[in-house]
Amino acid sequence: MEAFIYNGLPARVIFGAGTVAALPAEVERLGIGRALVLTTPPQADQGRHLVERLGKRVAGLFSGAAMHTPVEVTDAALNLYRSTGADGVVAIGGGSTIGLGKAIALRTGAPQVVLPTSYAGSEMTPIIGQTEGGQKTTQKTMKVLPETVIYDVEHTLTLPATMTVTSGLNAIAHAVEALYAEEANPVLSLMAEEGIAKLFTALPRIASAPHSVAARSDALYGAWLCALCLGSGGVALHHKLCHVLGGSFDLPHAETHTIVLPHALAYNAPEIAEPMTRLRRATGSETPAAAFYDLARAGGAPVALRDIGMPEDGIDRAVASALRAPYFNPRPLEAEGLTGLLKAAWAGNRPEI
Ligand code: NAD
């Protein structure tokens, strides 16, 4: 076996159906006397349920979380946090709400209890992206890693059909890149392969039975494993392209991951023999990149960047931007190959690999 470095991150995870019942005890365990509950506007009702559950240990509800963690929203939430004497946060929602909890933790040291309702995976990472004046900056600091994560499968039953697929493929993309990133190691590869297999087989089952607790359990378990890969592992070309595309053209996060993944994988395939073997096992397909494309298409998710608002003349700009500050990647980045990749992703072509 080759030498490796494994970087484990601390987190307490409570997983299952109905695990929200553990919330008051988990809040107490962290020594939180008055928690500020965070949600997006559409998930405010879920936040109110948590407020009821928390009883005396609640400071208030802030239901204004928004995509890309804008600092104005963080400032408004911080005002409420301070004026109510809160000493911890409880975030229920997807990556946007979890991002707000992290932003408060960054500024105050607040302990966090997170209840994820999508598969994006932010709850397992020490990464925070914030937006100010239209500019997104990302930093990595242990100050934002949530202390406790309660995965309650029942919270994912309401995830809309298309978002289930795009969020699931967003998670799969974390695990795919962990297989061949610079930080790849055999332990993360185990988690990545299992996470991809669980999600890949659960998503079609969810499409035919959206409220199946068994299928949703498998998907959420898979998403957790994929999130661990993002938190402890590394990323490569796929994530670089998604960051460039999201930042330059304001494209939606999970959809962009869904569209780019098959093409980034096809680009790297010639240089990643062992990861491809794992991906064939995880998907049960000889052509994993095509299998991810087919999964997206069958689930009604977009498969072309042109369909989510990317202009065709943006391709050259995106290539130049990716080449200017490249991430590690197993296959060297070169303009012609990247242009071909993005043209295929823009048009929505099915890769054959
Ligand atoms: P999101 O959190 O923006 O959610 C999209 C919408 O779906 C929101 O309105 C949300 O309230 C709603 N929603 C979420 N779960 C639901 C459910 N179960 N039922 C009904 N509605 C539900 O989207 P996301 O894809 O979860 O997160 C994307 C954001 O997270 C991006 O800003 C991304 O940059 C960030 N992110 C950060 C990290 C990190 O490590 N820092 C990792 C992954 C994603």
Residues whose N, C-alpha, C, O or C-beta is under 5 A from the ligand:
A	BS01	NAD	T40 P42 Q43 M67 H68 G93 G94 G95 S96 T97 T117 S118 A120 G121 S122 T125 I127 I128 G129 H155 T156 T158 L159 P160 H253 A254
